[in-house]
Amino acid sequence: MEFLKEIKSSLLIMAGFYLIIGLIMLLAPTFVSNSICYLIGAICLVVGGLAIYTYIASEVYGSLGAALLIVSVIFIGSGIFIILNPELLASFIPIVMGIILVVDAFGKMQSSATLHKYGYSNWWQVLVSALIVFVFGIVLLFNPFETITLLIRVLGAFLIIDGLSSALTVGSYTKIEKAIKN
């Protein structure tokens, strides 16, 4: 019986967490993407600061010391740049994904042409999927910030659904618990 109570409490905590995070993602996607970028910028600053500390504390000179100093400056500069321009980093990810999808789509289009050439009857399915992937890639390339905002909202909606599902599961465990007691 005790294990059912533990499962129920864990599920309720997870459901609450998912619902809260999902609502934040759904209602404030820009806040979420900026927060992620600020975190990445802060990590870069810490790594750069640690590299400078290592450079100063170890008194490493020569090419190794110069490399360590250059790496620290790059990390600190990147951290400051990311913190000052979080939208730029947030829009960079969809652009990279868009390029990958467009290149992949062209490969699939070539595959469909090859399949058609060798008489494969369902070659057109590969072509249709390639065209869909191509359109998604183009959308990512030409509207990256809106795309990341939409993606965060969709992920938030999925978390809300998962949280509600967990809450419903708790209800079913309550029924199981009552059945076991009787």
Helices and strands as residue ranges (DSSP letters): H 2-27, H 29-58, H 62-84, H 86-117, H 123-142, H 144-181
